[in-house]
Amino acid sequence: MRIHDEVSEALAAGRPVVALESTIISHGLPRPRNLDVAREIEAAVRSAGAVPATIALVGGEVRIGLDDAALEAIASSGDVVKCGVRDLAPAAARGVHGATTVAATSALAVRAGIGTFATGGLGGVHREARETWDESADLGTLATTPITVVCAGVKSILDVGATLERLETLNVTVLGYGTDAFPGFYLADSGFPVPWRVDTPEQAAAVVRARAELGSDAAIVVANPLPEAEQLDPELHARVLADGLAAAERAGATGKDATPFLLDFFHRETAGASLEVNVRIVLRNAELAARIAAAA
């Protein structure tokens, strides 16, 4: 594992660092916009006073913090493997490029000494889980990884209620940032409440410090909703989601293939509107994560 000099120096000096996933770069956004957005996300972290650490495997080597050449390789290569925690060892052994999921990014960030992570939306329990047992590895990893994840809730293509139940069972703390409602990724309100609310980065950071003092190894999820004026139109969202789930079933897109399939479907069927919402989500979360890291 190689830690970028800037990240290593910041950690040694006690300056705030924010981990960033790379799956959104390789699988979540279309080219060539993905590379521009990756740079914008890192810039958002810097503008809020922290050092960005985008995490990926480059030629089989785990990188904590990417230089521009490595960032471009992850964004432009057509053979980047989507890596959860279970995929890291095979991908490293084969020497391939790998983009890290929420779970893999969290695990590697904590190993490197980084305690704050910004992403778009969490994985969770899939809608057909009663028959398929399909549940994102994000949840199990967050149960045993003491990281603070700033996100816009759970991806709306999933079973949000069941995911919140699993997070409760796994003792993962969920905080609503400036809201009593759990956000639904593209939507400001998923229809489910949050158990706890914080309204400032300092309040969130106080929870982070209390977790450390109490010795908990589970993650803290800070659910940061889009303002209602910036969310995807709810009626459009409902229609495209129904059509997308049906299309995914016809295409046999399940497991780790389901999310990229549905995100691409949303992008096409909303004429790019969902992509712009997705970008706003990640930029807002990157900025908030940096502010929480600075206050912790």
LOMI-469776 format. One record per residue (C-alpha): residue number from 1; residue in three letters; chain; x negated, z negated, y negated. Coordinates in steps of 0.2 Angstrom, whole numbers. Example, Ala and Ser with C-alpha at 12.3 -4.5 7.8 and 13.67 -1.06 7.14 Angstrom:
! residues 2
ATOM pos code unit     x     z     y
ATOM   1  Ala    A   -62   -39    22
ATOM   2  Ser    A   -68   -36     5
***
This chain:
! residues 296
ATOM pos code unit     x     z     y
ATOM   1  Met    A     0     0     0
ATOM   2  Arg    A    -7     5   -17
ATOM   3  Ile    A    -1    -3   -33
ATOM   4  His    A    -4     7   -49
ATOM   5  Asp    A   -16    -1   -60
ATOM   6  Glu    A    -4    -3   -74
ATOM   7  Val    A     8   -12   -63
ATOM   8  Ser    A    -6   -23   -55
ATOM   9  Glu    A   -12   -28   -72
ATOM  10  Ala    A     5   -32   -78
ATOM  11  Leu    A     9   -43   -63
ATOM  12  Ala    A    -8   -52   -65
ATOM  13  Ala    A    -5   -56   -83
ATOM  14  Gly    A    13   -62   -80
ATOM  15  Arg    A    21   -48   -89
ATOM  16  Pro    A    38   -41   -84
ATOM  17  Val    A    39   -27   -71
ATOM  18  Val    A    54   -18   -65
ATOM  19  Ala    A    55    -9   -48
ATOM  20  Leu    A    64     8   -47
ATOM  21  Glu    A    69    17   -32
ATOM  22  Ser    A    65    35   -28
ATOM  23  Thr    A    80    41   -18
ATOM  24  Ile    A    89    45   -33
ATOM  25  Ile    A    75    56   -38
ATOM  26  Ser    A    74    66   -22
ATOM  27  His    A    91    65   -15
ATOM  28  Gly    A   103    59   -29
ATOM  29  Leu    A   100    71   -43
ATOM  30  Pro    A    98    90   -44
ATOM  31  Arg    A    82    99   -48
ATOM  32  Pro    A    74   101   -60
ATOM  33  Arg    A    85    88   -69
ATOM  34  Asn    A    79    74   -57
ATOM  35  Leu    A    61    74   -64
ATOM  36  Asp    A    67    73   -82
ATOM  37  Val    A    79    59   -78
ATOM  38  Ala    A    65    50   -68
ATOM  39  Arg    A    54    50   -83
ATOM  40  Glu    A    69    44   -94
ATOM  41  Ile    A    72    29   -83
ATOM  42  Glu    A    54    24   -84
ATOM  43  Ala    A    55    26  -103
ATOM  44  Ala    A    71    15  -103
ATOM  45  Val    A    61     1   -94
ATOM  46  Arg    A    47     2  -106
ATOM  47  Ser    A    58     3  -122
ATOM  48  Ala    A    65   -14  -116
ATOM  49  Gly    A    49   -22  -114
ATOM  50  Ala    A    44   -21   -96
ATOM  51  Val    A    32   -10   -85
ATOM  52  Pro    A    41     2   -73
ATOM  53  Ala    A    36     3   -55
ATOM  54  Thr    A    44    18   -46
ATOM  55  Ile    A    41    15   -27
ATOM  56  Ala    A    39    29   -15
ATOM  57  Leu    A    28    35     0
ATOM  58  Val    A    16    49    -6
ATOM  59  Gly    A     7    57     9
ATOM  60  Gly    A    12    42    20
ATOM  61  Glu    A     5    30     7
ATOM  62  Val    A    16    17     0
ATOM  63  Arg    A    14    18   -19
ATOM  64  Ile    A    20     4   -31
ATOM  65  Gly    A    21    13   -47
ATOM  66  Leu    A    19    32   -48
ATOM  67  Asp    A     8    43   -59
ATOM  68  Asp    A    15    59   -66
ATOM  69  Ala    A     8    69   -51
ATOM  70  Ala    A    16    58   -38
ATOM  71  Leu    A    32    57   -48
ATOM  72  Glu    A    33    76   -48
ATOM  73  Ala    A    29    78   -30
ATOM  74  Ile    A    44    66   -25
ATOM  75  Ala    A    55    76   -37
ATOM  76  Ser    A    50    94   -32
ATOM  77  Ser    A    45    93   -14
ATOM  78  Gly    A    58   100    -2
ATOM  79  Asp    A    53    89    13
ATOM  80  Val    A    54    71     6
ATOM  81  Val    A    61    59    19
ATOM  82  Lys    A    75    47    14
ATOM  83  Cys    A    67    30    20
ATOM  84  Gly    A    76    14    23
ATOM  85  Val    A    65    -1    29
ATOM  86  Arg    A    66     5    47
ATOM  87  Asp    A    59    22    42
ATOM  88  Leu    A    44    16    32
ATOM  89  Ala    A    32    14    47
ATOM  90  Pro    A    36    31    55
ATOM  91  Ala    A    35    40    38
ATOM  92  Ala    A    18    31    35
ATOM  93  Ala    A    11    35    52
ATOM  94  Arg    A    16    54    50
ATOM  95  Gly    A     9    55    32
ATOM  96  Val    A    24    62    24
ATOM  97  His    A    32    60     7
ATOM  98  Gly    A    46    47     8
ATOM  99  Ala    A    59    41    -5
ATOM 100  Thr    A    64    23    -4
ATOM 101  Thr    A    82    17    -3
ATOM 102  Val    A    89     1   -11
ATOM 103  Ala    A    84    -9     5
ATOM 104  Ala    A    66    -1     6
ATOM 105  Thr    A    63    -3   -12
ATOM 106  Ser    A    68   -21   -13
ATOM 107  Ala    A    57   -25     2
ATOM 108  Leu    A    42   -17    -4
ATOM 109  Ala    A    44   -23   -22
ATOM 110  Val    A    45   -41   -16
ATOM 111  Arg    A    30   -38    -5
ATOM 112  Ala    A    21   -32   -21
ATOM 113  Gly    A    26   -47   -31
ATOM 114  Ile    A    40   -39   -41
ATOM 115  Gly    A    56   -49   -43
ATOM 116  Thr    A    68   -37   -53
ATOM 117  Phe    A    74   -20   -47
ATOM 118  Ala    A    86    -7   -56
ATOM 119  Thr    A    96     5   -47
ATOM 120  Gly    A   113    15   -49
ATOM 121  Gly    A   124     8   -35
ATOM 122  Leu    A   122    -2   -20
ATOM 123  Gly    A   126     4    -2
ATOM 124  Gly    A   139    -5     8
ATOM 125  Val    A   152    -5    21
ATOM 126  His    A   159    13    24
ATOM 127  Arg    A   177    16    23
ATOM 128  Glu    A   178    20    42
ATOM 129  Ala    A   168     5    47
ATOM 130  Arg    A   182    -2    58
ATOM 131  Glu    A   179    13    70
ATOM 132  Thr    A   160    17    67
ATOM 133  Trp    A   152     0    62
ATOM 134  Asp    A   144    10    48
ATOM 135  Glu    A   136    -2    35
ATOM 136  Ser    A   122     1    24
ATOM 137  Ala    A   106    -7    28
ATOM 138  Asp    A   105   -12    10
ATOM 139  Leu    A   116   -27    14
ATOM 140  Gly    A   106   -35    28
ATOM 141  Thr    A    90   -33    18
ATOM 142  Leu    A    97   -41     2
ATOM 143  Ala    A   102   -56    13
ATOM 144  Thr    A    84   -60    16
ATOM 145  Thr    A    75   -53     1
ATOM 146  Pro    A    73   -63   -15
ATOM 147  Ile    A    75   -50   -28
ATOM 148  Thr    A    87   -47   -43
ATOM 149  Val    A    96   -30   -42
ATOM 150  Val    A   104   -23   -57
ATOM 151  Cys    A   117   -10   -52
ATOM 152  Ala    A   134    -3   -57
ATOM 153  Gly    A   142   -11   -42
ATOM 154  Val    A   145    -2   -25
ATOM 155  Lys    A   146    17   -24
ATOM 156  Ser    A   164    21   -26
ATOM 157  Ile    A   164    31   -10
ATOM 158  Leu    A   163    15     0
ATOM 159  Asp    A   174     1     5
ATOM 160  Val    A   171   -10   -10
ATOM 161  Gly    A   182   -25    -4
ATOM 162  Ala    A   174   -25    13
ATOM 163  Thr    A   157   -24     5
ATOM 164  Leu    A   160   -39    -7
ATOM 165  Glu    A   166   -49     9
ATOM 166  Arg    A   150   -45    18
ATOM 167  Leu    A   139   -50     2
ATOM 168  Glu    A   148   -66     2
ATOM 169  Thr    A   145   -69    21
ATOM 170  Leu    A   127   -64    19
ATOM 171  Asn    A   125   -77     4
ATOM 172  Val    A   120   -64    -8
ATOM 173  Thr    A   124   -70   -26
ATOM 174  Val    A   135   -58   -36
ATOM 175  Leu    A   135   -59   -55
ATOM 176  Gly    A   146   -49   -67
ATOM 177  Tyr    A   137   -44   -83
ATOM 178  Gly    A   149   -46   -97
ATOM 179  Thr    A   163   -44   -85
ATOM 180  Asp    A   175   -53   -74
ATOM 181  Ala    A   178   -37   -64
ATOM 182  Phe    A   166   -30   -51
ATOM 183  Pro    A   162   -12   -57
ATOM 184  Gly    A   165     3   -46
ATOM 185  Phe    A   150    14   -50
ATOM 186  Tyr    A   158    29   -59
ATOM 187  Leu    A   172    17   -64
ATOM 188  Ala    A   171     1   -75
ATOM 189  Asp    A   183    -9   -64
ATOM 190  Ser    A   184    -7   -45
ATOM 191  Gly    A   199   -18   -44
ATOM 192  Phe    A   190   -33   -37
ATOM 193  Pro    A   184   -49   -47
ATOM 194  Val    A   167   -56   -47
ATOM 195  Pro    A   163   -74   -42
ATOM 196  Trp    A   152   -77   -57
ATOM 197  Arg    A   149   -70   -74
ATOM 198  Val    A   134   -70   -86
ATOM 199  Asp    A   134   -62  -103
ATOM 200  Thr    A   116   -62  -108
ATOM 201  Pro    A    99   -58  -100
ATOM 202  Glu    A    94   -76  -103
ATOM 203  Gln    A   109   -82   -93
ATOM 204  Ala    A   105   -70   -79
ATOM 205  Ala    A    87   -76   -79
ATOM 206  Ala    A    92   -94   -78
ATOM 207  Val    A   101   -90   -62
ATOM 208  Val    A    85   -81   -56
ATOM 209  Arg    A    75   -97   -60
ATOM 210  Ala    A    88  -108   -51
ATOM 211  Arg    A    87   -98   -36
ATOM 212  Ala    A    69  -100   -35
ATOM 213  Glu    A    70  -119   -37
ATOM 214  Leu    A    83  -120   -24
ATOM 215  Gly    A    72  -110   -11
ATOM 216  Ser    A    85   -96    -8
ATOM 217  Asp    A    78   -80     0
ATOM 218  Ala    A    94   -70    -3
ATOM 219  Ala    A    96   -57   -17
ATOM 220  Ile    A   105   -59   -34
ATOM 221  Val    A   116   -44   -38
ATOM 222  Val    A   119   -41   -57
ATOM 223  Ala    A   134   -30   -58
ATOM 224  Asn    A   133   -20   -74
ATOM 225  Pro    A   148   -10   -78
ATOM 226  Leu    A   149     6   -89
ATOM 227  Pro    A   160     4  -104
ATOM 228  Glu    A   177    11  -101
ATOM 229  Ala    A   174    25  -114
ATOM 230  Glu    A   159    31  -104
ATOM 231  Gln    A   167    30   -86
ATOM 232  Leu    A   173    45   -76
ATOM 233  Asp    A   191    49   -79
ATOM 234  Pro    A   200    38   -66
ATOM 235  Glu    A   213    51   -61
ATOM 236  Leu    A   199    64   -59
ATOM 237  His    A   189    51   -49
ATOM 238  Ala    A   203    48   -37
ATOM 239  Arg    A   207    66   -34
ATOM 240  Val    A   189    71   -31
ATOM 241  Leu    A   185    56   -20
ATOM 242  Ala    A   200    60    -8
ATOM 243  Asp    A   194    78    -7
ATOM 244  Gly    A   176    73    -5
ATOM 245  Leu    A   180    61    10
ATOM 246  Ala    A   190    75    18
ATOM 247  Ala    A   176    87    16
ATOM 248  Ala    A   163    75    22
ATOM 249  Glu    A   173    72    38
ATOM 250  Arg    A   175    91    41
ATOM 251  Ala    A   156    93    38
ATOM 252  Gly    A   152    79    50
ATOM 253  Ala    A   142    70    35
ATOM 254  Thr    A   140    52    41
ATOM 255  Gly    A   128    38    40
ATOM 256  Lys    A   113    41    28
ATOM 257  Asp    A   119    59    25
ATOM 258  Ala    A   136    54    18
ATOM 259  Thr    A   131    48     1
ATOM 260  Pro    A   121    63    -4
ATOM 261  Phe    A   134    74     2
ATOM 262  Leu    A   148    65    -8
ATOM 263  Leu    A   137    64   -23
ATOM 264  Asp    A   134    82   -23
ATOM 265  Phe    A   153    85   -20
ATOM 266  Phe    A   157    75   -35
ATOM 267  His    A   144    84   -46
ATOM 268  Arg    A   151   101   -41
ATOM 269  Glu    A   170    96   -42
ATOM 270  Thr    A   168    87   -59
ATOM 271  Ala    A   158   102   -67
ATOM 272  Gly    A   144    90   -69
ATOM 273  Ala    A   153    76   -77
ATOM 274  Ser    A   149    64   -63
ATOM 275  Leu    A   131    68   -64
ATOM 276  Glu    A   131    63   -83
ATOM 277  Val    A   139    47   -78
ATOM 278  Asn    A   127    43   -65
ATOM 279  Val    A   112    46   -77
ATOM 280  Arg    A   120    34   -90
ATOM 281  Ile    A   122    21   -76
ATOM 282  Val    A   104    21   -71
ATOM 283  Leu    A    97    21   -89
ATOM 284  Arg    A   108     6   -94
ATOM 285  Asn    A   103    -3   -78
ATOM 286  Ala    A    85     0   -81
ATOM 287  Glu    A    86    -7   -99
ATOM 288  Leu    A    96   -22   -93
ATOM 289  Ala    A    84   -25   -79
ATOM 290  Ala    A    69   -25   -91
ATOM 291  Arg    A    77   -37  -102
ATOM 292  Ile    A    81   -49   -88
ATOM 293  Ala    A    63   -48   -81
ATOM 294  Ala    A    57   -52   -98
ATOM 295  Ala    A    68   -67  -100
ATOM 296  Ala    A    65   -74   -82
***
